[in-house]
Amino acid sequence: MFLTAAIVSFTGVIGFVGLVAPHIARLMVGGDHRFLIPYSAIFGGILLLVSDTIGRTLLAPVNIPVGIVVSYLGVPLFIHLIIQNRREYF
């Protein structure tokens, strides 16, 4: 998790999509890389489009940065993955 935090702090929160999208795509498609890689790219683009739309329309006169909306979606996913992996190892 430290490596993830270091990468996100260096590249920015929108780079967090590159970490979140493959995990969500793997949950939807499975682990076969023939399908996982294209679906990760497609899902990352869709995730940014939806997050930007939510950020622009949720509080109409005020724009919420897309990184904040992506973080609200990605952080619970990573917490779920940590809890799930902890159960498998212990």
C-alpha positions as CSV (number, residue, x, y, z in Angstrom):
1,M,0.0,0.0,0.0
2,F,2.9,2.4,0.6
3,L,3.9,2.0,-3.1
4,T,0.4,2.9,-4.2
5,A,0.4,6.0,-1.9
6,A,3.8,7.1,-3.2
7,I,2.7,6.8,-6.8
8,V,-0.6,8.6,-6.3
9,S,1.1,11.4,-4.4
10,F,3.7,11.8,-7.2
11,T,1.5,11.6,-10.2
12,G,-1.8,13.0,-8.9
13,V,-5.2,11.7,-8.1
14,I,-6.3,11.3,-11.7
15,G,-3.5,8.7,-12.0
16,F,-5.4,6.8,-9.3
17,V,-7.7,5.7,-12.2
18,G,-4.9,3.6,-13.5
19,L,-4.9,1.8,-10.2
20,V,-8.6,1.5,-9.7
21,A,-9.8,0.7,-13.2
22,P,-8.0,-2.7,-13.7
23,H,-9.2,-3.9,-10.3
24,I,-12.8,-3.1,-11.1
25,A,-12.5,-4.6,-14.6
26,R,-11.0,-7.7,-13.1
27,L,-14.0,-8.1,-10.8
28,M,-16.3,-7.7,-13.8
29,V,-14.5,-9.6,-16.5
30,G,-12.2,-12.1,-14.7
31,G,-8.5,-12.7,-14.8
32,D,-8.1,-13.5,-18.5
33,H,-5.6,-10.9,-19.8
34,R,-7.0,-11.1,-23.3
35,F,-10.1,-9.4,-22.1
36,L,-8.8,-7.7,-19.0
37,I,-6.4,-5.3,-20.7
38,P,-8.9,-3.8,-23.2
39,Y,-11.7,-3.7,-20.7
40,S,-9.4,-1.9,-18.2
41,A,-8.7,0.8,-20.7
42,I,-12.3,1.2,-21.7
43,F,-13.5,1.2,-18.1
44,G,-10.8,3.8,-17.1
45,G,-12.1,6.1,-19.7
46,I,-15.7,5.6,-18.7
47,L,-14.8,6.0,-15.1
48,L,-13.3,9.4,-15.8
49,L,-16.2,10.5,-18.0
50,V,-18.7,9.6,-15.4
51,S,-16.7,11.1,-12.6
52,D,-16.3,14.4,-14.5
53,T,-20.0,14.5,-15.2
54,I,-20.8,13.9,-11.6
55,G,-18.3,16.5,-10.5
56,R,-19.8,19.1,-12.8
57,T,-23.4,18.5,-12.1
58,L,-23.6,17.5,-8.4
59,L,-23.3,21.0,-7.1
60,A,-24.2,22.9,-10.2
61,P,-22.4,26.3,-9.9
62,V,-19.4,24.7,-8.2
63,N,-17.1,22.2,-10.0
64,I,-15.9,19.3,-7.9
65,P,-12.5,18.1,-9.1
66,V,-12.6,14.8,-10.9
67,G,-9.9,13.4,-8.6
68,I,-12.1,13.8,-5.6
69,V,-15.0,11.9,-7.2
70,V,-12.6,9.1,-8.4
71,S,-11.2,8.9,-4.9
72,Y,-14.7,8.4,-3.4
73,L,-15.1,5.5,-5.8
74,G,-11.6,4.0,-5.5
75,V,-10.9,4.2,-1.8
76,P,-13.7,1.9,-0.7
77,L,-12.7,-0.6,-3.4
78,F,-9.1,-0.7,-2.1
79,I,-10.3,-1.1,1.4
80,H,-12.5,-4.0,0.3
81,L,-9.5,-5.6,-1.5
82,I,-7.3,-5.2,1.6
83,I,-9.9,-6.9,3.8
84,Q,-10.5,-9.6,1.3
85,N,-6.8,-10.4,0.9
86,R,-6.3,-10.3,4.7
87,R,-8.9,-13.0,5.1
88,E,-7.2,-15.2,2.5
89,Y,-3.8,-15.0,4.2
90,F,-4.8,-15.3,7.9
